[in-house]
Amino acid sequence: MSRQSITFTKPNDEWLKTQVNNKEYSSKSELVNDLIRQARKQQIQIDWIRAKLEKAENSGFTNDTKESILAQSKSLLNG
């Protein structure tokens, strides 16, 4: 694992310290890594939605039902 040195604004540093002090995470590094994992998962969903929208815009319509689209979106969120 590579080491990085980063600087946080005071409010962000205080929030990180609070999370660690509340025993939510064992360290700031663990918390930052978890936030990055969450952001990466979210980006996957955003990319999927964007691709669906572009496909729909290019084709005019989709045959997927709203229930099907919602189910696919939820499955991406759950990994």
PyMOL Python script that loads the backbone (N, CA, C, O; Angstrom):
from pymol import cmd

cmd.read_pdbstr("""\
ATOM      1  N   MET A   1       0.849  -1.177   0.000  1.00  0.00           N
ATOM      2  CA  MET A   1       0.000   0.000   0.000  1.00  0.00           C
ATOM      3  C   MET A   1       0.896   1.242   0.000  1.00  0.00           C
ATOM      4  O   MET A   1       1.871   1.311   0.748  1.00  0.00           O
ATOM      5  N   SER A   2       0.565   2.201  -0.826  1.00  0.00           N
ATOM      6  CA  SER A   2       1.391   3.409  -0.886  1.00  0.00           C
ATOM      7  C   SER A   2       0.976   4.407   0.191  1.00  0.00           C
ATOM      8  O   SER A   2      -0.193   4.481   0.570  1.00  0.00           O
ATOM      9  N   ARG A   3       1.936   5.158   0.667  1.00  0.00           N
ATOM     10  CA  ARG A   3       1.669   6.193   1.666  1.00  0.00           C
ATOM     11  C   ARG A   3       1.511   7.525   0.958  1.00  0.00           C
ATOM     12  O   ARG A   3       2.216   7.823  -0.006  1.00  0.00           O
ATOM     13  N   GLN A   4       0.582   8.310   1.448  1.00  0.00           N
ATOM     14  CA  GLN A   4       0.329   9.629   0.883  1.00  0.00           C
ATOM     15  C   GLN A   4       0.276  10.631   2.020  1.00  0.00           C
ATOM     16  O   GLN A   4      -0.069  10.288   3.151  1.00  0.00           O
ATOM     17  N   SER A   5       0.612  11.839   1.718  1.00  0.00           N
ATOM     18  CA  SER A   5       0.473  12.918   2.687  1.00  0.00           C
ATOM     19  C   SER A   5      -0.566  13.882   2.124  1.00  0.00           C
ATOM     20  O   SER A   5      -0.386  14.446   1.045  1.00  0.00           O
ATOM     21  N   ILE A   6      -1.649  14.063   2.865  1.00  0.00           N
ATOM     22  CA  ILE A   6      -2.697  14.981   2.405  1.00  0.00           C
ATOM     23  C   ILE A   6      -3.045  15.956   3.519  1.00  0.00           C
ATOM     24  O   ILE A   6      -2.837  15.673   4.699  1.00  0.00           O
ATOM     25  N   THR A   7      -3.567  17.089   3.133  1.00  0.00           N
ATOM     26  CA  THR A   7      -3.947  18.125   4.081  1.00  0.00           C
ATOM     27  C   THR A   7      -5.455  18.307   4.023  1.00  0.00           C
ATOM     28  O   THR A   7      -6.047  18.349   2.945  1.00  0.00           O
ATOM     29  N   PHE A   8      -6.069  18.415   5.198  1.00  0.00           N
ATOM     30  CA  PHE A   8      -7.515  18.614   5.292  1.00  0.00           C
ATOM     31  C   PHE A   8      -7.802  20.008   5.824  1.00  0.00           C
ATOM     32  O   PHE A   8      -7.022  20.572   6.590  1.00  0.00           O
ATOM     33  N   THR A   9      -8.942  20.552   5.400  1.00  0.00           N
ATOM     34  CA  THR A   9      -9.395  21.795   6.013  1.00  0.00           C
ATOM     35  C   THR A   9      -9.754  21.495   7.459  1.00  0.00           C
ATOM     36  O   THR A   9      -9.987  20.341   7.817  1.00  0.00           O
ATOM     37  N   LYS A  10      -9.799  22.517   8.283  1.00  0.00           N
ATOM     38  CA  LYS A  10     -10.080  22.315   9.703  1.00  0.00           C
ATOM     39  C   LYS A  10     -11.423  21.610   9.935  1.00  0.00           C
ATOM     40  O   LYS A  10     -11.477  20.661  10.717  1.00  0.00           O
ATOM     41  N   PRO A  11     -12.518  22.050   9.273  1.00  0.00           N
ATOM     42  CA  PRO A  11     -13.798  21.353   9.503  1.00  0.00           C
ATOM     43  C   PRO A  11     -13.742  19.880   9.085  1.00  0.00           C
ATOM     44  O   PRO A  11     -14.302  19.023   9.769  1.00  0.00           O
ATOM     45  N   ASN A  12     -13.074  19.582   7.975  1.00  0.00           N
ATOM     46  CA  ASN A  12     -12.979  18.187   7.535  1.00  0.00           C
ATOM     47  C   ASN A  12     -12.122  17.368   8.483  1.00  0.00           C
ATOM     48  O   ASN A  12     -12.444  16.215   8.769  1.00  0.00           O
ATOM     49  N   ASP A  13     -11.031  17.950   8.974  1.00  0.00           N
ATOM     50  CA  ASP A  13     -10.179  17.239   9.918  1.00  0.00           C
ATOM     51  C   ASP A  13     -10.934  16.964  11.216  1.00  0.00           C
ATOM     52  O   ASP A  13     -10.828  15.874  11.778  1.00  0.00           O
ATOM     53  N   GLU A  14     -11.687  17.938  11.687  1.00  0.00           N
ATOM     54  CA  GLU A  14     -12.478  17.741  12.912  1.00  0.00           C
ATOM     55  C   GLU A  14     -13.514  16.633  12.717  1.00  0.00           C
ATOM     56  O   GLU A  14     -13.727  15.816  13.613  1.00  0.00           O
ATOM     57  N   TRP A  15     -14.150  16.607  11.558  1.00  0.00           N
ATOM     58  CA  TRP A  15     -15.140  15.559  11.278  1.00  0.00           C
ATOM     59  C   TRP A  15     -14.472  14.191  11.264  1.00  0.00           C
ATOM     60  O   TRP A  15     -15.004  13.235  11.830  1.00  0.00           O
ATOM     61  N   LEU A  16     -13.307  14.090  10.619  1.00  0.00           N
ATOM     62  CA  LEU A  16     -12.577  12.829  10.591  1.00  0.00           C
ATOM     63  C   LEU A  16     -12.214  12.380  12.000  1.00  0.00           C
ATOM     64  O   LEU A  16     -12.389  11.211  12.344  1.00  0.00           O
ATOM     65  N   LYS A  17     -11.712  13.296  12.814  1.00  0.00           N
ATOM     66  CA  LYS A  17     -11.346  12.964  14.192  1.00  0.00           C
ATOM     67  C   LYS A  17     -12.553  12.478  14.979  1.00  0.00           C
ATOM     68  O   LYS A  17     -12.451  11.535  15.763  1.00  0.00           O
ATOM     69  N   THR A  18     -13.698  13.122  14.769  1.00  0.00           N
ATOM     70  CA  THR A  18     -14.923  12.723  15.470  1.00  0.00           C
ATOM     71  C   THR A  18     -15.310  11.298  15.111  1.00  0.00           C
ATOM     72  O   THR A  18     -15.677  10.514  15.987  1.00  0.00           O
ATOM     73  N   GLN A  19     -15.233  10.958  13.831  1.00  0.00           N
ATOM     74  CA  GLN A  19     -15.582   9.600  13.402  1.00  0.00           C
ATOM     75  C   GLN A  19     -14.655   8.574  14.052  1.00  0.00           C
ATOM     76  O   GLN A  19     -15.109   7.516  14.486  1.00  0.00           O
ATOM     77  N   VAL A  20     -13.379   8.875  14.120  1.00  0.00           N
ATOM     78  CA  VAL A  20     -12.411   7.965  14.736  1.00  0.00           C
ATOM     79  C   VAL A  20     -12.657   7.895  16.243  1.00  0.00           C
ATOM     80  O   VAL A  20     -12.634   6.810  16.823  1.00  0.00           O
ATOM     81  N   ASN A  21     -12.893   9.044  16.881  1.00  0.00           N
ATOM     82  CA  ASN A  21     -13.150   9.072  18.325  1.00  0.00           C
ATOM     83  C   ASN A  21     -14.428   8.339  18.702  1.00  0.00           C
ATOM     84  O   ASN A  21     -14.531   7.784  19.796  1.00  0.00           O
ATOM     85  N   ASN A  22     -15.400   8.337  17.800  1.00  0.00           N
ATOM     86  CA  ASN A  22     -16.665   7.628  18.043  1.00  0.00           C
ATOM     87  C   ASN A  22     -16.547   6.134  17.764  1.00  0.00           C
ATOM     88  O   ASN A  22     -17.535   5.402  17.829  1.00  0.00           O
ATOM     89  N   LYS A  23     -15.341   5.691  17.457  1.00  0.00           N
ATOM     90  CA  LYS A  23     -15.051   4.278  17.187  1.00  0.00           C
ATOM     91  C   LYS A  23     -15.733   3.770  15.924  1.00  0.00           C
ATOM     92  O   LYS A  23     -15.899   2.564  15.745  1.00  0.00           O
ATOM     93  N   GLU A  24     -16.134   4.703  15.037  1.00  0.00           N
ATOM     94  CA  GLU A  24     -16.690   4.293  13.751  1.00  0.00           C
ATOM     95  C   GLU A  24     -15.599   3.664  12.890  1.00  0.00           C
ATOM     96  O   GLU A  24     -15.840   2.717  12.142  1.00  0.00           O
ATOM     97  N   TYR A  25     -14.397   4.214  13.017  1.00  0.00           N
ATOM     98  CA  TYR A  25     -13.231   3.747  12.263  1.00  0.00           C
ATOM     99  C   TYR A  25     -12.038   3.742  13.203  1.00  0.00           C
ATOM    100  O   TYR A  25     -12.009   4.478  14.189  1.00  0.00           O
ATOM    101  N   SER A  26     -11.063   2.916  12.894  1.00  0.00           N
ATOM    102  CA  SER A  26      -9.893   2.834  13.772  1.00  0.00           C
ATOM    103  C   SER A  26      -8.858   3.918  13.462  1.00  0.00           C
ATOM    104  O   SER A  26      -7.994   4.208  14.289  1.00  0.00           O
ATOM    105  N   SER A  27      -8.947   4.518  12.264  1.00  0.00           N
ATOM    106  CA  SER A  27      -7.993   5.562  11.898  1.00  0.00           C
ATOM    107  C   SER A  27      -8.573   6.442  10.795  1.00  0.00           C
ATOM    108  O   SER A  27      -9.553   6.083  10.143  1.00  0.00           O
ATOM    109  N   LYS A  28      -7.958   7.580  10.606  1.00  0.00           N
ATOM    110  CA  LYS A  28      -8.367   8.461   9.514  1.00  0.00           C
ATOM    111  C   LYS A  28      -8.150   7.778   8.168  1.00  0.00           C
ATOM    112  O   LYS A  28      -8.954   7.931   7.248  1.00  0.00           O
ATOM    113  N   SER A  29      -7.062   7.027   8.060  1.00  0.00           N
ATOM    114  CA  SER A  29      -6.772   6.335   6.800  1.00  0.00           C
ATOM    115  C   SER A  29      -7.868   5.349   6.439  1.00  0.00           C
ATOM    116  O   SER A  29      -8.284   5.266   5.283  1.00  0.00           O
ATOM    117  N   GLU A  30      -8.339   4.599   7.438  1.00  0.00           N
ATOM    118  CA  GLU A  30      -9.416   3.644   7.182  1.00  0.00           C
ATOM    119  C   GLU A  30     -10.673   4.371   6.712  1.00  0.00           C
ATOM    120  O   GLU A  30     -11.352   3.923   5.788  1.00  0.00           O
ATOM    121  N   LEU A  31     -10.971   5.485   7.350  1.00  0.00           N
ATOM    122  CA  LEU A  31     -12.148   6.269   6.988  1.00  0.00           C
ATOM    123  C   LEU A  31     -12.021   6.839   5.576  1.00  0.00           C
ATOM    124  O   LEU A  31     -12.966   6.756   4.791  1.00  0.00           O
ATOM    125  N   VAL A  32     -10.875   7.411   5.249  1.00  0.00           N
ATOM    126  CA  VAL A  32     -10.672   7.984   3.916  1.00  0.00           C
ATOM    127  C   VAL A  32     -10.777   6.886   2.856  1.00  0.00           C
ATOM    128  O   VAL A  32     -11.396   7.096   1.812  1.00  0.00           O
ATOM    129  N   ASN A  33     -10.184   5.728   3.109  1.00  0.00           N
ATOM    130  CA  ASN A  33     -10.291   4.619   2.160  1.00  0.00           C
ATOM    131  C   ASN A  33     -11.742   4.177   1.976  1.00  0.00           C
ATOM    132  O   ASN A  33     -12.152   3.864   0.859  1.00  0.00           O
ATOM    133  N   ASP A  34     -12.521   4.147   3.058  1.00  0.00           N
ATOM    134  CA  ASP A  34     -13.928   3.775   2.957  1.00  0.00           C
ATOM    135  C   ASP A  34     -14.702   4.812   2.142  1.00  0.00           C
ATOM    136  O   ASP A  34     -15.544   4.449   1.319  1.00  0.00           O
ATOM    137  N   LEU A  35     -14.428   6.076   2.361  1.00  0.00           N
ATOM    138  CA  LEU A  35     -15.101   7.133   1.592  1.00  0.00           C
ATOM    139  C   LEU A  35     -14.766   7.015   0.109  1.00  0.00           C
ATOM    140  O   LEU A  35     -15.630   7.227  -0.742  1.00  0.00           O
ATOM    141  N   ILE A  36     -13.519   6.680  -0.200  1.00  0.00           N
ATOM    142  CA  ILE A  36     -13.128   6.515  -1.598  1.00  0.00           C
ATOM    143  C   ILE A  36     -13.843   5.314  -2.209  1.00  0.00           C
ATOM    144  O   ILE A  36     -14.305   5.388  -3.348  1.00  0.00           O
ATOM    145  N   ARG A  37     -13.943   4.198  -1.462  1.00  0.00           N
ATOM    146  CA  ARG A  37     -14.675   3.029  -1.965  1.00  0.00           C
ATOM    147  C   ARG A  37     -16.130   3.381  -2.257  1.00  0.00           C
ATOM    148  O   ARG A  37     -16.680   2.979  -3.282  1.00  0.00           O
ATOM    149  N   GLN A  38     -16.750   4.134  -1.346  1.00  0.00           N
ATOM    150  CA  GLN A  38     -18.140   4.546  -1.554  1.00  0.00           C
ATOM    151  C   GLN A  38     -18.271   5.426  -2.795  1.00  0.00           C
ATOM    152  O   GLN A  38     -19.207   5.264  -3.577  1.00  0.00           O
ATOM    153  N   ALA A  39     -17.342   6.348  -2.973  1.00  0.00           N
ATOM    154  CA  ALA A  39     -17.380   7.236  -4.139  1.00  0.00           C
ATOM    155  C   ALA A  39     -17.198   6.442  -5.424  1.00  0.00           C
ATOM    156  O   ALA A  39     -17.836   6.742  -6.432  1.00  0.00           O
ATOM    157  N   ARG A  40     -16.333   5.430  -5.399  1.00  0.00           N
ATOM    158  CA  ARG A  40     -16.124   4.605  -6.586  1.00  0.00           C
ATOM    159  C   ARG A  40     -17.386   3.824  -6.936  1.00  0.00           C
ATOM    160  O   ARG A  40     -17.745   3.724  -8.110  1.00  0.00           O
ATOM    161  N   LYS A  41     -18.065   3.266  -5.927  1.00  0.00           N
ATOM    162  CA  LYS A  41     -19.332   2.564  -6.177  1.00  0.00           C
ATOM    163  C   LYS A  41     -20.368   3.517  -6.760  1.00  0.00           C
ATOM    164  O   LYS A  41     -21.091   3.176  -7.697  1.00  0.00           O
ATOM    165  N   GLN A  42     -20.424   4.704  -6.194  1.00  0.00           N
ATOM    166  CA  GLN A  42     -21.381   5.697  -6.676  1.00  0.00           C
ATOM    167  C   GLN A  42     -21.072   6.069  -8.119  1.00  0.00           C
ATOM    168  O   GLN A  42     -21.988   6.253  -8.921  1.00  0.00           O
ATOM    169  N   GLN A  43     -19.797   6.182  -8.456  1.00  0.00           N
ATOM    170  CA  GLN A  43     -19.416   6.536  -9.817  1.00  0.00           C
ATOM    171  C   GLN A  43     -19.836   5.451 -10.804  1.00  0.00           C
ATOM    172  O   GLN A  43     -20.229   5.751 -11.931  1.00  0.00           O
ATOM    173  N   ILE A  44     -19.752   4.185 -10.380  1.00  0.00           N
ATOM    174  CA  ILE A  44     -20.202   3.083 -11.239  1.00  0.00           C
ATOM    175  C   ILE A  44     -21.679   3.255 -11.561  1.00  0.00           C
ATOM    176  O   ILE A  44     -22.088   3.091 -12.710  1.00  0.00           O
ATOM    177  N   GLN A  45     -22.476   3.582 -10.562  1.00  0.00           N
ATOM    178  CA  GLN A  45     -23.906   3.770 -10.802  1.00  0.00           C
ATOM    179  C   GLN A  45     -24.160   4.979 -11.697  1.00  0.00           C
ATOM    180  O   GLN A  45     -24.997   4.924 -12.598  1.00  0.00           O
ATOM    181  N   ILE A  46     -23.448   6.053 -11.451  1.00  0.00           N
ATOM    182  CA  ILE A  46     -23.611   7.259 -12.281  1.00  0.00           C
ATOM    183  C   ILE A  46     -23.261   6.947 -13.735  1.00  0.00           C
ATOM    184  O   ILE A  46     -23.970   7.359 -14.653  1.00  0.00           O
ATOM    185  N   ASP A  47     -22.165   6.217 -13.936  1.00  0.00           N
ATOM    186  CA  ASP A  47     -21.758   5.857 -15.298  1.00  0.00           C
ATOM    187  C   ASP A  47     -22.808   4.977 -15.968  1.00  0.00           C
ATOM    188  O   ASP A  47     -23.087   5.139 -17.156  1.00  0.00           O
ATOM    189  N   TRP A  48     -23.398   4.037 -15.205  1.00  0.00           N
ATOM    190  CA  TRP A  48     -24.430   3.152 -15.747  1.00  0.00           C
ATOM    191  C   TRP A  48     -25.659   3.966 -16.160  1.00  0.00           C
ATOM    192  O   TRP A  48     -26.209   3.774 -17.244  1.00  0.00           O
ATOM    193  N   ILE A  49     -26.078   4.876 -15.278  1.00  0.00           N
ATOM    194  CA  ILE A  49     -27.249   5.714 -15.583  1.00  0.00           C
ATOM    195  C   ILE A  49     -26.964   6.595 -16.797  1.00  0.00           C
ATOM    196  O   ILE A  49     -27.813   6.746 -17.676  1.00  0.00           O
ATOM    197  N   ARG A  50     -25.773   7.171 -16.839  1.00  0.00           N
ATOM    198  CA  ARG A  50     -25.406   8.025 -17.978  1.00  0.00           C
ATOM    199  C   ARG A  50     -25.443   7.240 -19.284  1.00  0.00           C
ATOM    200  O   ARG A  50     -25.937   7.729 -20.300  1.00  0.00           O
ATOM    201  N   ALA A  51     -24.909   6.006 -19.246  1.00  0.00           N
ATOM    202  CA  ALA A  51     -24.907   5.168 -20.450  1.00  0.00           C
ATOM    203  C   ALA A  51     -26.336   4.846 -20.875  1.00  0.00           C
ATOM    204  O   ALA A  51     -26.654   4.882 -22.064  1.00  0.00           O
ATOM    205  N   LYS A  52     -27.202   4.531 -19.902  1.00  0.00           N
ATOM    206  CA  LYS A  52     -28.609   4.242 -20.224  1.00  0.00           C
ATOM    207  C   LYS A  52     -29.283   5.467 -20.835  1.00  0.00           C
ATOM    208  O   LYS A  52     -30.031   5.351 -21.806  1.00  0.00           O
ATOM    209  N   LEU A  53     -29.017   6.633 -20.265  1.00  0.00           N
ATOM    210  CA  LEU A  53     -29.617   7.859 -20.792  1.00  0.00           C
ATOM    211  C   LEU A  53     -29.129   8.154 -22.205  1.00  0.00           C
ATOM    212  O   LEU A  53     -29.919   8.524 -23.074  1.00  0.00           O
ATOM    213  N   GLU A  54     -27.824   7.990 -22.435  1.00  0.00           N
ATOM    214  CA  GLU A  54     -27.291   8.221 -23.778  1.00  0.00           C
ATOM    215  C   GLU A  54     -27.879   7.233 -24.777  1.00  0.00           C
ATOM    216  O   GLU A  54     -28.227   7.609 -25.896  1.00  0.00           O
ATOM    217  N   LYS A  55     -27.992   5.968 -24.372  1.00  0.00           N
ATOM    218  CA  LYS A  55     -28.578   4.959 -25.258  1.00  0.00           C
ATOM    219  C   LYS A  55     -30.031   5.308 -25.569  1.00  0.00           C
ATOM    220  O   LYS A  55     -30.474   5.201 -26.713  1.00  0.00           O
ATOM    221  N   ALA A  56     -30.766   5.726 -24.541  1.00  0.00           N
ATOM    222  CA  ALA A  56     -32.173   6.081 -24.737  1.00  0.00           C
ATOM    223  C   ALA A  56     -32.309   7.309 -25.637  1.00  0.00           C
ATOM    224  O   ALA A  56     -33.179   7.360 -26.506  1.00  0.00           O
ATOM    225  N   GLU A  57     -31.447   8.290 -25.420  1.00  0.00           N
ATOM    226  CA  GLU A  57     -31.498   9.487 -26.251  1.00  0.00           C
ATOM    227  C   GLU A  57     -31.188   9.165 -27.710  1.00  0.00           C
ATOM    228  O   GLU A  57     -31.798   9.722 -28.623  1.00  0.00           O
ATOM    229  N   ASN A  58     -30.235   8.262 -27.916  1.00  0.00           N
ATOM    230  CA  ASN A  58     -29.845   7.907 -29.278  1.00  0.00           C
ATOM    231  C   ASN A  58     -30.868   7.010 -29.972  1.00  0.00           C
ATOM    232  O   ASN A  58     -31.022   7.069 -31.192  1.00  0.00           O
ATOM    233  N   SER A  59     -31.557   6.190 -29.204  1.00  0.00           N
ATOM    234  CA  SER A  59     -32.509   5.255 -29.816  1.00  0.00           C
ATOM    235  C   SER A  59     -33.932   5.793 -29.803  1.00  0.00           C
ATOM    236  O   SER A  59     -34.801   5.276 -30.505  1.00  0.00           O
ATOM    237  N   GLY A  60     -34.166   6.802 -29.030  1.00  0.00           N
ATOM    238  CA  GLY A  60     -35.512   7.363 -28.946  1.00  0.00           C
ATOM    239  C   GLY A  60     -36.294   6.833 -27.760  1.00  0.00           C
ATOM    240  O   GLY A  60     -36.839   7.612 -26.979  1.00  0.00           O
ATOM    241  N   PHE A  61     -36.356   5.519 -27.615  1.00  0.00           N
ATOM    242  CA  PHE A  61     -37.124   4.923 -26.523  1.00  0.00           C
ATOM    243  C   PHE A  61     -36.421   3.670 -26.035  1.00  0.00           C
ATOM    244  O   PHE A  61     -35.575   3.107 -26.728  1.00  0.00           O
ATOM    245  N   THR A  62     -36.783   3.237 -24.828  1.00  0.00           N
ATOM    246  CA  THR A  62     -36.298   1.965 -24.296  1.00  0.00           C
ATOM    247  C   THR A  62     -37.498   1.066 -24.028  1.00  0.00           C
ATOM    248  O   THR A  62     -38.586   1.546 -23.708  1.00  0.00           O
ATOM    249  N   ASN A  63     -37.297  -0.207 -24.157  1.00  0.00           N
ATOM    250  CA  ASN A  63     -38.357  -1.161 -23.855  1.00  0.00           C
ATOM    251  C   ASN A  63     -38.356  -1.577 -22.397  1.00  0.00           C
ATOM    252  O   ASN A  63     -39.271  -2.266 -21.948  1.00  0.00           O
ATOM    253  N   ASP A  64     -37.321  -1.158 -21.641  1.00  0.00           N
ATOM    254  CA  ASP A  64     -37.259  -1.497 -20.220  1.00  0.00           C
ATOM    255  C   ASP A  64     -38.381  -0.774 -19.475  1.00  0.00           C
ATOM    256  O   ASP A  64     -38.695   0.383 -19.754  1.00  0.00           O
ATOM    257  N   THR A  65     -38.964  -1.479 -18.537  1.00  0.00           N
ATOM    258  CA  THR A  65     -39.982  -0.850 -17.687  1.00  0.00           C
ATOM    259  C   THR A  65     -39.283  -0.061 -16.596  1.00  0.00           C
ATOM    260  O   THR A  65     -38.101  -0.268 -16.324  1.00  0.00           O
ATOM    261  N   LYS A  66     -40.017   0.837 -15.980  1.00  0.00           N
ATOM    262  CA  LYS A  66     -39.414   1.608 -14.888  1.00  0.00           C
ATOM    263  C   LYS A  66     -39.014   0.682 -13.742  1.00  0.00           C
ATOM    264  O   LYS A  66     -38.024   0.934 -13.055  1.00  0.00           O
ATOM    265  N   GLU A  67     -39.781  -0.390 -13.535  1.00  0.00           N
ATOM    266  CA  GLU A  67     -39.456  -1.360 -12.496  1.00  0.00           C
ATOM    267  C   GLU A  67     -38.144  -2.079 -12.810  1.00  0.00           C
ATOM    268  O   GLU A  67     -37.331  -2.319 -11.918  1.00  0.00           O
ATOM    269  N   SER A  68     -37.945  -2.420 -14.088  1.00  0.00           N
ATOM    270  CA  SER A  68     -36.726  -3.089 -14.515  1.00  0.00           C
ATOM    271  C   SER A  68     -35.517  -2.179 -14.347  1.00  0.00           C
ATOM    272  O   SER A  68     -34.469  -2.614 -13.870  1.00  0.00           O
ATOM    273  N   ILE A  69     -35.661  -0.932 -14.735  1.00  0.00           N
ATOM    274  CA  ILE A  69     -34.567   0.025 -14.593  1.00  0.00           C
ATOM    275  C   ILE A  69     -34.241   0.232 -13.117  1.00  0.00           C
ATOM    276  O   ILE A  69     -33.070   0.275 -12.741  1.00  0.00           O
ATOM    277  N   LEU A  70     -35.263   0.359 -12.283  1.00  0.00           N
ATOM    278  CA  LEU A  70     -35.054   0.534 -10.849  1.00  0.00           C
ATOM    279  C   LEU A  70     -34.360  -0.684 -10.250  1.00  0.00           C
ATOM    280  O   LEU A  70     -33.440  -0.538  -9.445  1.00  0.00           O
ATOM    281  N   ALA A  71     -34.790  -1.878 -10.633  1.00  0.00           N
ATOM    282  CA  ALA A  71     -34.178  -3.109 -10.116  1.00  0.00           C
ATOM    283  C   ALA A  71     -32.706  -3.195 -10.521  1.00  0.00           C
ATOM    284  O   ALA A  71     -31.861  -3.571  -9.708  1.00  0.00           O
ATOM    285  N   GLN A  72     -32.395  -2.850 -11.768  1.00  0.00           N
ATOM    286  CA  GLN A  72     -31.006  -2.876 -12.235  1.00  0.00           C
ATOM    287  C   GLN A  72     -30.163  -1.860 -11.462  1.00  0.00           C
ATOM    288  O   GLN A  72     -29.025  -2.146 -11.092  1.00  0.00           O
ATOM    289  N   SER A  73     -30.720  -0.686 -11.223  1.00  0.00           N
ATOM    290  CA  SER A  73     -30.012   0.353 -10.491  1.00  0.00           C
ATOM    291  C   SER A  73     -29.731  -0.097  -9.064  1.00  0.00           C
ATOM    292  O   SER A  73     -28.629   0.098  -8.553  1.00  0.00           O
ATOM    293  N   LYS A  74     -30.734  -0.704  -8.418  1.00  0.00           N
ATOM    294  CA  LYS A  74     -30.553  -1.186  -7.045  1.00  0.00           C
ATOM    295  C   LYS A  74     -29.521  -2.312  -6.978  1.00  0.00           C
ATOM    296  O   LYS A  74     -28.752  -2.389  -6.019  1.00  0.00           O
ATOM    297  N   SER A  75     -29.500  -3.163  -7.966  1.00  0.00           N
ATOM    298  CA  SER A  75     -28.522  -4.264  -7.957  1.00  0.00           C
ATOM    299  C   SER A  75     -27.103  -3.720  -8.074  1.00  0.00           C
ATOM    300  O   SER A  75     -26.176  -4.287  -7.495  1.00  0.00           O
ATOM    301  N   LEU A  76     -26.920  -2.625  -8.820  1.00  0.00           N
ATOM    302  CA  LEU A  76     -25.597  -2.007  -8.912  1.00  0.00           C
ATOM    303  C   LEU A  76     -25.176  -1.386  -7.579  1.00  0.00           C
ATOM    304  O   LEU A  76     -24.006  -1.432  -7.199  1.00  0.00           O
ATOM    305  N   LEU A  77     -26.150  -0.808  -6.880  1.00  0.00           N
ATOM    306  CA  LEU A  77     -25.844  -0.222  -5.567  1.00  0.00           C
ATOM    307  C   LEU A  77     -25.417  -1.283  -4.573  1.00  0.00           C
ATOM    308  O   LEU A  77     -24.542  -1.042  -3.741  1.00  0.00           O
ATOM    309  N   ASN A  78     -26.022  -2.446  -4.654  1.00  0.00           N
ATOM    310  CA  ASN A  78     -25.737  -3.527  -3.702  1.00  0.00           C
ATOM    311  C   ASN A  78     -24.504  -4.329  -4.074  1.00  0.00           C
ATOM    312  O   ASN A  78     -24.117  -5.257  -3.364  1.00  0.00           O
ATOM    313  N   GLY A  79     -23.900  -3.969  -5.176  1.00  0.00           N
ATOM    314  CA  GLY A  79     -22.651  -4.623  -5.592  1.00  0.00           C
ATOM    315  C   GLY A  79     -22.902  -5.885  -6.287  1.00  0.00           C
ATOM    316  O   GLY A  79     -21.959  -6.559  -6.701  1.00  0.00           O
TER     317      GLY A  79
END
""", "prot")
cmd.dss("prot")
cmd.show_as("cartoon", "prot")
cmd.util.cbc("prot")
cmd.orient("prot")
